[in-house]
Amino acid sequence: MISEYAIRLASAADAAAIAGMSREHIERGLGWRWREPRVLGSIRDRATNVAVAEHHARLSGFGIMKYSDDTAHLLLLAVDTAHRRKGLGAAILRWLEAVAHTAGVEKVLVEARAGNHDALAFYRHQGYRPAARIDGYYQGVEDGVRLVKRLLLEP
C-alpha cells in the first residue's frame, strides 16, 4: 500500500544508498557513473531535487530531477525490486513533477534504454511520449529513447 511509504528530499546520508541502487537497478551492464560523490553533488545542487521513498526507515526508491527555466530532466528513477508494482515509482515521479509544475516548467524529459520495455511502458502510462531514439546513448552500449511529458498546456 502506497500510504506505507514516505517521500521526502534526500539528505547527504542517503547518497551511498542511492548510488548503490543506481548501480544495481539502472546502471547494470554499464560503467558506474552515479557513485556517491555525484549523487551527493545532486543532493546539494539547488537546481536539482533528489527525492527518496522510505518504507520502515529503509530506502525503497528514489528519483533525481534537474530543473531549468522551462524544462526538467528526470536523470534517474529507481524502485527496489521488493517494492515494485505498488505505485511507488509513479508516486516518486508525481512528487518530482509537482515541484516542476509549481516552478512553471513546461515539459519533463527522460531517457530509458531502448531494450527496457518495462520502463518504456511505465513512462508511457505516466503520460510520457517517445520523442527520439538516440543511438549509443548509454555509453555506446545501448540505444536510448527520449520521452517527453508536457506539464503546462498552451492556451
C-alpha positions as CSV (number, residue, x, y, z in Angstrom):
1,M,0.0,0.0,0.0
2,I,1.5,3.3,-1.1
3,S,0.5,5.0,2.2
4,E,3.1,2.9,3.9
5,Y,5.8,4.9,2.1
6,A,7.2,8.3,3.0
7,I,8.6,10.5,0.2
8,R,11.0,13.3,1.2
9,L,14.0,15.2,-0.1
10,A,17.2,13.2,0.2
11,S,19.9,14.1,2.7
12,A,23.7,13.6,2.4
13,A,23.2,10.4,4.5
14,D,21.2,8.9,1.6
15,A,23.9,9.3,-1.1
16,A,25.6,5.9,-0.7
17,A,22.3,4.0,-0.7
18,I,21.1,5.9,-3.8
19,A,24.4,5.3,-5.6
20,G,24.1,1.6,-4.7
21,M,20.5,1.4,-6.1
22,S,21.6,3.2,-9.2
23,R,24.3,0.7,-9.8
24,E,22.1,-2.3,-9.2
25,H,18.9,-1.2,-10.9
26,I,19.8,1.4,-13.5
27,E,23.5,1.1,-14.5
28,R,23.7,-2.7,-14.6
29,G,25.9,-3.6,-17.6
30,L,27.3,-0.1,-17.9
31,G,30.2,1.8,-16.3
32,W,29.1,3.1,-12.8
33,R,28.8,6.8,-13.2
34,W,26.3,7.7,-10.4
35,R,28.7,7.0,-7.5
36,E,28.2,8.5,-4.1
37,P,30.1,11.8,-4.8
38,R,28.0,12.5,-7.9
39,V,24.7,11.7,-6.1
40,L,25.9,14.0,-3.2
41,G,26.5,16.7,-5.8
42,S,22.9,16.4,-7.0
43,I,21.6,16.5,-3.4
44,R,23.5,19.8,-2.9
45,D,22.6,21.3,-6.3
46,R,19.9,24.0,-5.9
47,A,18.6,23.2,-9.4
48,T,18.1,19.5,-8.7
49,N,15.7,17.6,-6.4
50,V,16.6,14.2,-5.2
51,A,13.5,12.5,-3.7
52,V,13.6,9.3,-1.7
53,A,10.9,6.9,-0.7
54,E,11.2,5.1,2.6
55,H,9.4,2.1,3.9
56,H,10.0,1.4,7.6
57,A,13.0,3.7,7.6
58,R,14.7,1.9,4.7
59,L,15.3,3.4,1.2
60,S,12.8,1.8,-1.2
61,G,13.2,4.1,-4.2
62,F,14.5,7.4,-5.4
63,G,14.3,9.9,-8.3
64,I,16.7,12.7,-9.4
65,M,15.3,15.6,-11.4
66,K,17.2,18.6,-12.6
67,Y,15.2,21.8,-13.4
68,S,15.9,24.6,-15.8
69,D,13.6,27.6,-16.8
70,D,11.0,25.7,-18.8
71,T,12.3,22.1,-18.9
72,A,13.0,19.5,-16.2
73,H,15.1,16.4,-16.9
74,L,14.5,13.2,-14.9
75,L,18.0,11.9,-14.6
76,L,17.3,8.7,-12.6
77,L,14.4,6.9,-11.2
78,A,14.6,3.5,-9.4
79,V,12.5,1.4,-7.1
80,D,13.9,-1.6,-5.2
81,T,12.7,-4.9,-6.6
82,A,10.8,-5.8,-3.5
83,H,8.8,-2.6,-3.7
84,R,7.9,-2.6,-7.4
85,R,4.4,-2.8,-8.9
86,K,2.9,-1.0,-5.9
87,G,2.7,2.5,-7.4
88,L,5.9,3.7,-5.7
89,G,7.7,4.8,-8.9
90,A,4.6,6.7,-10.0
91,A,4.4,8.4,-6.6
92,I,8.0,9.5,-6.7
93,L,7.6,10.7,-10.3
94,R,4.4,12.7,-9.4
95,W,6.2,14.3,-6.4
96,L,9.0,15.5,-8.7
97,E,6.6,16.6,-11.4
98,A,4.5,18.6,-8.9
99,V,7.6,20.6,-8.0
100,A,8.3,21.2,-11.7
101,H,4.8,22.2,-12.3
102,T,4.8,24.6,-9.4
103,A,8.0,26.2,-10.8
104,G,6.3,26.7,-14.2
105,V,8.2,24.0,-16.0
106,E,6.5,23.2,-19.3
107,K,7.9,19.8,-20.0
108,V,9.8,16.9,-18.5
109,L,12.4,14.8,-20.4
110,V,13.6,11.3,-19.5
111,E,15.6,8.7,-21.3
112,A,15.3,4.9,-21.0
113,R,17.2,2.1,-22.5
114,A,15.6,1.1,-25.8
115,G,15.5,-2.5,-24.7
116,N,13.9,-1.8,-21.3
117,H,10.3,-2.4,-22.3
118,D,9.1,-2.2,-18.7
119,A,10.5,1.2,-18.2
120,L,9.2,2.5,-21.6
121,A,5.7,1.1,-20.7
122,F,5.9,2.7,-17.3
123,Y,6.7,6.2,-18.7
124,R,4.0,5.9,-21.4
125,H,1.5,5.0,-18.7
126,Q,2.6,8.2,-16.8
127,G,1.8,10.3,-19.8
128,Y,5.3,10.4,-21.5
129,R,5.5,10.1,-25.2
130,P,8.6,8.9,-27.2
131,A,10.3,11.9,-28.9
132,A,13.6,10.4,-30.2
133,R,15.8,7.4,-30.4
134,I,19.4,8.1,-29.5
135,D,22.0,5.7,-30.9
136,G,24.5,4.6,-28.4
137,Y,23.1,6.9,-25.7
138,Y,24.1,4.5,-22.9
139,Q,27.9,4.7,-23.0
140,G,27.8,3.3,-26.6
141,V,26.5,0.0,-25.3
142,E,22.8,0.5,-25.9
143,D,20.4,2.9,-27.6
144,G,18.2,5.2,-25.6
145,V,14.7,6.5,-26.1
146,R,13.9,10.1,-25.1
147,L,10.4,10.6,-23.8
148,V,8.6,13.9,-23.1
149,K,5.7,14.9,-21.0
150,R,4.1,18.3,-21.3
151,L,3.1,19.7,-17.9
152,L,1.7,23.1,-18.9
153,L,-0.8,23.1,-21.7
154,E,-0.7,26.1,-24.0
155,P,-3.8,28.3,-24.0
